[in-house]
Amino acid sequence: MKDTASKEIFEQGYFILDTSQAILKVNGEEVECTAKELELLEFFCSNPNKVFTAAHIYDSVWGLPGYGGDKTVTIHISKLRKKLLDDIKPYKVIINLRGIGYKFIPPRS
């Protein structure tokens, strides 16, 4: 997924993703993430307000054909939402469009 032209720091309202340092900060606090969670968040930050199927996300982030990857994507998104405090915010930044896919909506500052 990585290429040399990719953006390194994504400042998204209450969180900052620094891909060069593999760091996620939520409300100023560093949050421990797996490499795949960081890659998944980078994918979403690089593609705001666009809808992607789980198969497309699996292909883009894991670099494998999407068949059978839906559950993997769902689990990783669930874990990432918790780390982004998506379950306690008044609005979600990663939303599930049932039967369609997932969409990242950048948080307001």
LUMTIVO-689878 format. One record per residue (C-alpha): x, y, z; residue in one letter; residue number from 1. Coordinates in steps of 0.1 Angstrom, whole numbers, plus 5000, padded with zeros to 4 digits. Example, Ala and Ser with C-alpha at 12.3 -4.5 7.8 and 13.67 -1.06 7.14 Angstrom:
BEGIN
<rec><px>5123</px><py>4955</py><pz>5078</pz><residuo>A</residuo><num>1</num></rec>
<rec><px>5137</px><py>4989</py><pz>5071</pz><residuo>S</residuo><num>2</num></rec>
//
This chain:
BEGIN
<rec><px>5000</px><py>5000</py><pz>5000</pz><residuo>M</residuo><num>1</num></rec>
<rec><px>5028</px><py>5024</py><pz>5008</pz><residuo>K</residuo><num>2</num></rec>
<rec><px>5044</px><py>5045</py><pz>4981</pz><residuo>D</residuo><num>3</num></rec>
<rec><px>5070</px><py>5073</py><pz>4984</pz><residuo>T</residuo><num>4</num></rec>
<rec><px>5045</px><py>5100</py><pz>4974</pz><residuo>A</residuo><num>5</num></rec>
<rec><px>5021</px><py>5092</py><pz>5002</pz><residuo>S</residuo><num>6</num></rec>
<rec><px>5013</px><py>5118</py><pz>5029</pz><residuo>K</residuo><num>7</num></rec>
<rec><px>5030</px><py>5112</py><pz>5062</pz><residuo>E</residuo><num>8</num></rec>
<rec><px>5009</px><py>5132</py><pz>5087</pz><residuo>I</residuo><num>9</num></rec>
<rec><px>4971</px><py>5133</py><pz>5087</pz><residuo>F</residuo><num>10</num></rec>
<rec><px>4956</px><py>5158</py><pz>5112</pz><residuo>E</residuo><num>11</num></rec>
<rec><px>4919</px><py>5149</py><pz>5115</pz><residuo>Q</residuo><num>12</num></rec>
<rec><px>4903</px><py>5170</py><pz>5142</pz><residuo>G</residuo><num>13</num></rec>
<rec><px>4908</px><py>5152</py><pz>5175</pz><residuo>Y</residuo><num>14</num></rec>
<rec><px>4933</px><py>5127</py><pz>5161</pz><residuo>F</residuo><num>15</num></rec>
<rec><px>4967</px><py>5128</py><pz>5143</pz><residuo>I</residuo><num>16</num></rec>
<rec><px>4981</px><py>5099</py><pz>5123</pz><residuo>L</residuo><num>17</num></rec>
<rec><px>5019</px><py>5101</py><pz>5117</pz><residuo>D</residuo><num>18</num></rec>
<rec><px>5026</px><py>5073</py><pz>5092</pz><residuo>T</residuo><num>19</num></rec>
<rec><px>5064</px><py>5079</py><pz>5092</pz><residuo>S</residuo><num>20</num></rec>
<rec><px>5066</px><py>5073</py><pz>5130</pz><residuo>Q</residuo><num>21</num></rec>
<rec><px>5037</px><py>5048</py><pz>5131</pz><residuo>A</residuo><num>22</num></rec>
<rec><px>5019</px><py>5068</py><pz>5157</pz><residuo>I</residuo><num>23</num></rec>
<rec><px>4983</px><py>5076</py><pz>5163</pz><residuo>L</residuo><num>24</num></rec>
<rec><px>4974</px><py>5103</py><pz>5188</pz><residuo>K</residuo><num>25</num></rec>
<rec><px>4938</px><py>5107</py><pz>5200</pz><residuo>V</residuo><num>26</num></rec>
<rec><px>4930</px><py>5138</py><pz>5220</pz><residuo>N</residuo><num>27</num></rec>
<rec><px>4968</px><py>5143</py><pz>5224</pz><residuo>G</residuo><num>28</num></rec>
<rec><px>4974</px><py>5108</py><pz>5238</pz><residuo>E</residuo><num>29</num></rec>
<rec><px>4994</px><py>5082</py><pz>5220</pz><residuo>E</residuo><num>30</num></rec>
<rec><px>4973</px><py>5051</py><pz>5212</pz><residuo>V</residuo><num>31</num></rec>
<rec><px>4988</px><py>5017</py><pz>5207</pz><residuo>E</residuo><num>32</num></rec>
<rec><px>4978</px><py>5002</py><pz>5173</pz><residuo>C</residuo><num>33</num></rec>
<rec><px>4988</px><py>4973</py><pz>5151</pz><residuo>T</residuo><num>34</num></rec>
<rec><px>5005</px><py>4979</py><pz>5118</pz><residuo>A</residuo><num>35</num></rec>
<rec><px>4974</px><py>4969</py><pz>5100</pz><residuo>K</residuo><num>36</num></rec>
<rec><px>4952</px><py>4992</py><pz>5120</pz><residuo>E</residuo><num>37</num></rec>
<rec><px>4975</px><py>5021</py><pz>5111</pz><residuo>L</residuo><num>38</num></rec>
<rec><px>4975</px><py>5011</py><pz>5074</pz><residuo>E</residuo><num>39</num></rec>
<rec><px>4937</px><py>5009</py><pz>5075</pz><residuo>L</residuo><num>40</num></rec>
<rec><px>4934</px><py>5043</py><pz>5091</pz><residuo>L</residuo><num>41</num></rec>
<rec><px>4959</px><py>5057</py><pz>5065</pz><residuo>E</residuo><num>42</num></rec>
<rec><px>4937</px><py>5042</py><pz>5037</pz><residuo>F</residuo><num>43</num></rec>
<rec><px>4906</px><py>5060</py><pz>5051</pz><residuo>F</residuo><num>44</num></rec>
<rec><px>4924</px><py>5093</py><pz>5057</pz><residuo>C</residuo><num>45</num></rec>
<rec><px>4937</px><py>5092</py><pz>5022</pz><residuo>S</residuo><num>46</num></rec>
<rec><px>4902</px><py>5086</py><pz>5008</pz><residuo>N</residuo><num>47</num></rec>
<rec><px>4878</px><py>5108</py><pz>5028</pz><residuo>P</residuo><num>48</num></rec>
<rec><px>4841</px><py>5108</py><pz>5021</pz><residuo>N</residuo><num>49</num></rec>
<rec><px>4844</px><py>5078</py><pz>4996</pz><residuo>K</residuo><num>50</num></rec>
<rec><px>4826</px><py>5045</py><pz>5000</pz><residuo>V</residuo><num>51</num></rec>
<rec><px>4845</px><py>5013</py><pz>4997</pz><residuo>F</residuo><num>52</num></rec>
<rec><px>4834</px><py>4977</py><pz>4999</pz><residuo>T</residuo><num>53</num></rec>
<rec><px>4851</px><py>4954</py><pz>5024</pz><residuo>A</residuo><num>54</num></rec>
<rec><px>4865</px><py>4935</py><pz>4995</pz><residuo>A</residuo><num>55</num></rec>
<rec><px>4881</px><py>4967</py><pz>4981</pz><residuo>H</residuo><num>56</num></rec>
<rec><px>4895</px><py>4976</py><pz>5015</pz><residuo>I</residuo><num>57</num></rec>
<rec><px>4909</px><py>4941</py><pz>5020</pz><residuo>Y</residuo><num>58</num></rec>
<rec><px>4925</px><py>4942</py><pz>4985</pz><residuo>D</residuo><num>59</num></rec>
<rec><px>4940</px><py>4977</py><pz>4991</pz><residuo>S</residuo><num>60</num></rec>
<rec><px>4952</px><py>4974</py><pz>5027</pz><residuo>V</residuo><num>61</num></rec>
<rec><px>4961</px><py>4937</py><pz>5029</pz><residuo>W</residuo><num>62</num></rec>
<rec><px>4972</px><py>4934</py><pz>4992</pz><residuo>G</residuo><num>63</num></rec>
<rec><px>4951</px><py>4903</py><pz>4987</pz><residuo>L</residuo><num>64</num></rec>
<rec><px>4920</px><py>4895</py><pz>4967</pz><residuo>P</residuo><num>65</num></rec>
<rec><px>4889</px><py>4904</py><pz>4987</pz><residuo>G</residuo><num>66</num></rec>
<rec><px>4873</px><py>4870</py><pz>4988</pz><residuo>Y</residuo><num>67</num></rec>
<rec><px>4870</px><py>4859</py><pz>5024</pz><residuo>G</residuo><num>68</num></rec>
<rec><px>4884</px><py>4892</py><pz>5038</pz><residuo>G</residuo><num>69</num></rec>
<rec><px>4851</px><py>4908</py><pz>5048</pz><residuo>D</residuo><num>70</num></rec>
<rec><px>4853</px><py>4894</py><pz>5084</pz><residuo>K</residuo><num>71</num></rec>
<rec><px>4889</px><py>4905</py><pz>5087</pz><residuo>T</residuo><num>72</num></rec>
<rec><px>4880</px><py>4941</py><pz>5076</pz><residuo>V</residuo><num>73</num></rec>
<rec><px>4850</px><py>4942</py><pz>5100</pz><residuo>T</residuo><num>74</num></rec>
<rec><px>4871</px><py>4931</py><pz>5130</pz><residuo>I</residuo><num>75</num></rec>
<rec><px>4899</px><py>4956</py><pz>5122</pz><residuo>H</residuo><num>76</num></rec>
<rec><px>4874</px><py>4985</py><pz>5117</pz><residuo>I</residuo><num>77</num></rec>
<rec><px>4857</px><py>4976</py><pz>5150</pz><residuo>S</residuo><num>78</num></rec>
<rec><px>4890</px><py>4977</py><pz>5169</pz><residuo>K</residuo><num>79</num></rec>
<rec><px>4900</px><py>5009</py><pz>5151</pz><residuo>L</residuo><num>80</num></rec>
<rec><px>4867</px><py>5026</py><pz>5160</pz><residuo>R</residuo><num>81</num></rec>
<rec><px>4873</px><py>5018</py><pz>5197</pz><residuo>K</residuo><num>82</num></rec>
<rec><px>4908</px><py>5034</py><pz>5195</pz><residuo>K</residuo><num>83</num></rec>
<rec><px>4893</px><py>5065</py><pz>5178</pz><residuo>L</residuo><num>84</num></rec>
<rec><px>4867</px><py>5067</py><pz>5206</pz><residuo>L</residuo><num>85</num></rec>
<rec><px>4841</px><py>5064</py><pz>5178</pz><residuo>D</residuo><num>86</num></rec>
<rec><px>4818</px><py>5046</py><pz>5202</pz><residuo>D</residuo><num>87</num></rec>
<rec><px>4815</px><py>5076</py><pz>5226</pz><residuo>I</residuo><num>88</num></rec>
<rec><px>4816</px><py>5104</py><pz>5200</pz><residuo>K</residuo><num>89</num></rec>
<rec><px>4783</px><py>5120</py><pz>5190</pz><residuo>P</residuo><num>90</num></rec>
<rec><px>4790</px><py>5111</py><pz>5154</pz><residuo>Y</residuo><num>91</num></rec>
<rec><px>4811</px><py>5084</py><pz>5138</pz><residuo>K</residuo><num>92</num></rec>
<rec><px>4841</px><py>5089</py><pz>5116</pz><residuo>V</residuo><num>93</num></rec>
<rec><px>4840</px><py>5054</py><pz>5101</pz><residuo>I</residuo><num>94</num></rec>
<rec><px>4805</px><py>5046</py><pz>5091</pz><residuo>I</residuo><num>95</num></rec>
<rec><px>4790</px><py>5014</py><pz>5078</pz><residuo>N</residuo><num>96</num></rec>
<rec><px>4766</px><py>5018</py><pz>5049</pz><residuo>L</residuo><num>97</num></rec>
<rec><px>4748</px><py>4985</py><pz>5053</pz><residuo>R</residuo><num>98</num></rec>
<rec><px>4750</px><py>4964</py><pz>5022</pz><residuo>G</residuo><num>99</num></rec>
<rec><px>4773</px><py>4989</py><pz>5005</pz><residuo>I</residuo><num>100</num></rec>
<rec><px>4805</px><py>4993</py><pz>5024</pz><residuo>G</residuo><num>101</num></rec>
<rec><px>4824</px><py>5017</py><pz>5047</pz><residuo>Y</residuo><num>102</num></rec>
<rec><px>4830</px><py>5055</py><pz>5045</pz><residuo>K</residuo><num>103</num></rec>
<rec><px>4854</px><py>5077</py><pz>5065</pz><residuo>F</residuo><num>104</num></rec>
<rec><px>4840</px><py>5111</py><pz>5074</pz><residuo>I</residuo><num>105</num></rec>
<rec><px>4868</px><py>5134</py><pz>5087</pz><residuo>P</residuo><num>106</num></rec>
<rec><px>4860</px><py>5147</py><pz>5122</pz><residuo>P</residuo><num>107</num></rec>
<rec><px>4853</px><py>5183</py><pz>5128</pz><residuo>R</residuo><num>108</num></rec>
<rec><px>4880</px><py>5202</py><pz>5145</pz><residuo>S</residuo><num>109</num></rec>
//
